[in-house]
Amino acid sequence: MLRRRFLLSCLLAASAAVPAAHAQSDYPARPIRMVVGFPPGGISDVLARTVAAEASGILGQNIVVENRPGAGTTIAADLVARSAPDGYTLLFQDTTTHAINASLYKKLPFDSVRDFTPISLVSSSPLMLVVSASSPVHSVSDLIARLKAAPGKYSYGSSGNGTIIHLASEMMDRAANVNVIHVPYKGSAPLVQATLTGEIEFAFSSMPPAIAQVQAGKLRALAVSTPKRIAVAPDVPTIAEAGVPAAEVTLYNGILGPKGLPPAIQQKLNDAFSKAMQSEKLKATYQSLGAIPMAVTPEQVAAQIKDDMVRYAQVVKEIGAQVD
């Protein structure tokens, strides 16, 4: 009798495992949702839509980008963290989403490491330090001299309290020992507009709105925040070349799933996004934004996020930034 019950339980367990294994082997059997925590038009949105289009062809199913901006990307991240770990809901994250928010918010509805499955990094890109084309400032050294000559007179803008743009500005200000007023805006578009009109003295901006205005002659680029110059603006020095290496910042974008994502699906997605990085069309779009395509392992994704969390936690602590 006991033997019969044991055999029956084994058969039931085996039959329950078959649908799950079959679902993984057939993945993806329907469109995939990729959630972006920023409004349309920003660099994360453009990069997400570009890689989604390429990976859709590789996977044989559409990857549909869904913008869920708000609360410093925590709305989008929480949505994905609470989703079923079946590979049909992914998060397009950036440095703000995990590395900064983990220390910026007093309490998050998710754990930035434990509640997600790393899949791939897809790009690295700079911020661009810009001033109005009408400004008398023509270099980073000019800017620092101007700020030092009038402590507390000038202001800089950011796309929000605690964002990577805010932290990059604070890193430069502290390294240069200048006193500047922080003015947060609701996104990169109003930030760039405020720089154009001279409402603020300078700004670190994400690439899409900044490079367009630089190329139009309305903004002047003083530096890029990455260790190397970028192909779309080869004459613009790096922030280290400009004399402020402490303000060096690289913005990483990647793909995460909710915790518990099966390894077979994790690997299939990593393979697809890595292959998408080889697309000449994708490379051209990324280059126009100053972004560099990346193809790394899930383990490298996790390591990069953890390294950034440590680095930016120190900056957040030093400037006293916090969101309730």
N, C-alpha and C positions, 0 to 999 in steps of 0.2 A: 504493500500500500504506500509506504513512504517512498519507495523507488518510483512508483507511478506518479506520485505528486511531484517528485523532483524532476522527472522527465517532462512533465506537463509545464512546470515553471520555466524550464530551459527553452521549451518550444515557444512559449509566450514571449519570453525575453528576446528570442531570436526573431520572431515575427515582428515585434515592435521596432527592432533595430533596422529591419529591411527598408521601411519607408524613409527613415532618416538618411540611410546610406544612399538610397536611390535619389533622394532630393539633392544630395550633395553632388552626385555624379552627373545629374541633369542640370546643375546650376550653370548659368542663370536661365530659368524657364520663363521669366517675365521681366519687364523693365525694372531698373534699379534706380532708387532715389538717392541723389547726392545733395546733402543739405549744406548750405553756405551761410555763415552767420553775419554776412554783410549785405548791403543793398546792391542792386545791379549796377554795373559800371566800374566798380573798384577793381583793384588788381586781383584780389582773391576771386572775385566773380568771373573776370575775364580768363584767368588761368584755369579755373574750374571748368568753365564751359569748353575751353579749348581741349583739355585733356579728356573730358567726358566724351566729346565728339569722336576723338581718336580711339579711346578704349571701347566705345560702343561697337565699332566695327570689328574689333578684335574679339569681343565677347559674344557678338551676335545678338545683343539686346541693347535697347536704348538706355543710356544713363541720363536721367532727367534731373537737371539742376533745379533745386528749390531754395530760394532765398528766404531765410528766417532771421533777419537782423534784429538787434535789440539786446540790451543788458550786456554789452561788451562781448557778444557772441555766446553768452551762456545759455540763451534760449535754444539756439541751434544745437549746442553740445548736449544739453539736457535731453532734448528730443531724441537724439541718437543714442545716448546712454540708456534710455528707457525702451529702446526698440528691441524687437526680437533679433537674436543673433543668427540671422539666416542669410545675411549678405545682401539683403534688398534695401537696407538703409545705411548709408555711409555718411561720414562727416568730412568735409573739406576744411581742414583746420589750418591755422597759421600760428605764429609765435604768440600772439595775444591770447588765443583760445586756451592754450594749455600752460605754456611757460610763464606767462605773466599773471593770468587770472588766478592761478593756484595760490599766489601770495597776495594779490590785490584785493580779493574778496574775503571778508571775514568768514563767510560760510557759503560753500557751493552746494548745489543739490546733487553733486556727483563727485567722485574721486577722479582727479585728472589723469591718474595712471591706472588704477585698478579697474575702472569702469569702461575701459576702451581696449580694443585690440588693434595694435599697430599694423598697418598694411604697407604703406610706402610713402616716402617723401617724393615730391614731383618737381620742386623748383626751389631755388634760392634767388633772392633779389634784394636790391638796395633800397634805401630811402634816398631822396635827393634833397639836399639843403638848398633852398631857393630864397631869393629876394625879388622885389619888384624890379622890372627893367629900368624904372626911373630912379631907383635908389642910387646913392653915391657909393654904395658898397660894391666892390668888384672881386673880393676874395674873402676867405675865411679870416685872414689876419686883419683885413679892413673892418669886418663885422665885429670882431672881438675888440678892436681899438675903439670903435664907435660905442659899443656897449659899456666898456670900462670908463669912457669919458663922461657918461651920464648914468650912474647907478640908479636903477629903479624907474628910469624914464621910458624905456622901450619894452615892447611886449613881443612874445612869440606865440604862435598858435599850435594847437594839436587837434587831432580828430576825436579827442575825448580823454578824460582823466584816466591815467594808467595805461593808455595804449602805447604801443611800441614807439609811435611818433613822439608822444609825451616823454617817454623815458630817454629816447635818443637826444632830445633837446636838453633835458636835465643833465645828462651825462656830459654834453659839451659845455653847458653853463658851469658845471662844477669844476670840470677840468680847466676851464679858462678863468675861473674865479670871477664871474660876472653876476650881477644882480638884475634879472629880467623878470617881467610879469608874465605868468602863464594865462593864456586865454583859450579855453577848450571850445571846440565847435562840434556840431553833430555830423561828423563825417569829413571826408577829404575834399569834397566839392566846395562847401562853404569855406573850408580852410584855405584852399587855393585862391578863392575869390577875395578873401580878406587880405591875402598877400599881394594880389594884383593891385588892389586899391590903396595899399599902403596902410591899411587899418592896423596891421601888425608888421613888425620889422622883418621877421624871417620865419621860416617854417621848414621842418623836415616833412617831406610829403611822399606818399606812395607814388610810384612811377607813372601810371597812366595819366592822371590829371596834370602832373608836373611837367613831364616831357613834352606833352602837347603844347603847353603854354611857353615852354622854353624854345621849342622849334618855331613857334609863332612870333617870337621876339617880345613876349609880354612879361616873361619871368627871366631872371638870370640865375643859372645854376652855379653854385659855389663849390659843391663837393657831392660825392656819393658816399654812402655809409659803409660799403663793402670793402674787403681787403684789396680787391682788384678793380680797375676801371671797367666800364661797360662799353660794349661795341656800339650801342646806339648814341653814346655821348663820349667818344674817346678822348676829347680834350678836357673833360671835367675831371679834376683830380679826386683821389680818394680822400676821405676825411683824415686819414693818417698822413698822407702826403701834404695835406694842408696844415699839419701841425697839431692835430687833436686826435691821436690814436685811441684815447679813452672813449671816444664817442663812436667807435666802430660797431656797426650793427648789421647783421644779416637776417633778413626776413625769410623764414622757411615756411613752405606750404606742403601739406601732406594729406594722406587719406587714412582715416581711422574707421573702425567698425565698433559696435558695442562689444562689451566683454562676452566671452564665451563663443566667439565666432569660430566655427570648426576650422582646424588647420588646413584642410583641403581647399576650402573656400578662400581662406586667407592667402594661400599660396597662388591660387588661380587668379585672384585679383592683383596680387603683387606682380605676377608674370604679365598680366594684361597692361597694367600701368607702366611697367618697365619697357615693354615693347612699344607702347604709345610714345615714349620719349624719343624713339628713333625716327619718328615722322618728321620729314622736312618741313611740312606745313606747320606743325607744332613748333619746331625749332625757330622758324621765321617769326611766328607770333610772339613767342617768348622773348626772342632777341629784341623785338621792337619795344618791349616793355622793360628791357634791362634784366630779364630773368634768365636763369641758367637751368635747363632741364636736369633732373636728377633721377637716378634709378638705384635704389638701395634696398637692402633687406629689411624685413620687419624689426629685426634686432637693432639695426642701425637707427631706425625711426625712434624706437624706445630710448636708445642711448642719447640721441640728439635732444629729445624732449626733456629728459632728466637733466642733461647738462645745462640747457637753457633755463630750466626752472631754478636751478641753483644760482646762475648768474643774475637773472632778473629779480629774484627774491631779494638779493642784496641791494639792488638799485631801488626797488620799491620801499624797502626798509629805510634806506638813507634819505629818500625824499619825503617819506611819511605819507605816501599815497595809499588810500584805502577806499573801498566801496562797500557799503553795508549790504 
